[in-house]
């Protein structure tokens, strides 16, 4: 087995243009996985983000921010995305289990027109997802 096949991809937020607005990624159920990797890709950024955080909840969904995954300021790995970050990718790797709650979602608020997409990659499944659909894919080629 190829280890990447022991994952599930979830489109948290399909590519969207935000115009000084908030966006909430779909709620992701992390049950049965050991890690959640959140990939946030930006196109044009018209104004710095004012909210950029990963939230969690025990239920589906009234969440609270995870401090270790909440952007602040304009520098460092946990910075709020700035206009200079256009075309870049931000990744948050979150170990699951322990005190982590079952459901997660990503919150973004931008200062002006911004193109963004969010994908969550769930990995180290307790039971290997079999087939493209179980892995959250429309199609898959294995060679």
N, C-alpha and C positions, 0 to 999 in steps of 0.2 A: 504494500500500500504506500502511496505517496502521502507524506504527512499533511500536505496542504488539503488533502481530501477529507481530513478529520476536522473540517471547519464548516461553518455556515455563515454566509454573507447576508446581511440585512440592510436594505436601503432605508436609512434613517430619514433622509431628506433628499428627494430627487433634485437634480440641478434646478435651482430657482433663483430668481432675481428679487432681492429684498430692497425695498426703498424706504430707508429709515424705519424699518419694521422689525418685529420679533418673529422668530421662527422656532418651532419646537419639533425636533425629530420625533419620528414615531417611537412609541414605547417598545423596547426590546426585552423579551423574556430571556434571561440568561440561564434558566434552569438546565442543568445537565452539561454545562461547560465550565472550564477552569479559568478562561481568560476572555476578556472583551477588549478588542482593539478598535478604537474609534478613529476614523480617518475623515478629516474635514478638509476639503479641497476648495480653494478660492480661485475665482477668475478675477474679474475687475473688482476692486474695493474702492468705493467712492468716498468712504469715511470710516474711521476707526470703529471697531466694534465696541459696544458699551457693556454687553453681556456675552460671555463665552464660557460655558460651564457644563459639566456632566452632573446629572442628578440621578438619584436612586430612590426606590420606594419598595416597601414590602408588598404593596398592593398595586394594582394597575389603574391609575397613577396619581398619587398626591405625593410629589417628591421633594427631597431636600438636596441642596447642593453638596457635592463631595468636595471638601476643602482642598484636597490634594489635586483636584482636577478643575479648579476654578481660576480662570484667567484674571489677571490684574496688572495694571501698569502697562508700560510700552516697551519693556525690555525683558529678556530672559525667556526660558522655555514655557513659562506659564503666562506670558504676556497676552494682552488683548490684541487680536490681529489689527495691524495698521495698514494704511494705503500701500506702503512699500512691500507688504506681504502678498500682493496680487500675484496670482499664478503659483502660489506655494501651497504646501500641504502641512497641516498640523496633525499629529498623531498622539493619542492618549492611550497608553497600555494599562489596563485595569485588571488586577488579579481578582478573581471571584472567590466566593466561599468565605468562611470566617464571619466577620462582621458585615460583609457586603450584602446588600439587600438584593432580592431577586430581579427586580425590574430597573432598567436604566433608560434615560433619554438625554439628548443633548439640547441645550438652549443657546440660541444666538440672537443677539440684537445688534443691528448695524446702524451706523450714523448716516449713511446715504446709500445710493444704489450700489448693491454688491451682489455678485454671482457666487453661489456657494452650493456645495453638495456634502452630504454626510453619509458615511457607510460604517456599519458596525460589523467587525469580523469576530465571530465567536469561535474559540478554538479549544483544543484538548477536550473533545466531547467524551462524555462517559460512555456513550454508545455511538459508534461511527454512523453519521448520516449517510444513507445509501441513495445514490442517484442525484441528479441535478436539482430536482425540486426540493428534496430534503436539505440540500446545501444552500437553498435560497437563490438558485440560478434559473434563468430562463433557458439556457443551453450550456452544454459543457462538452469539450473535446479533450479526450485523454489519449496520448500517443506514446 
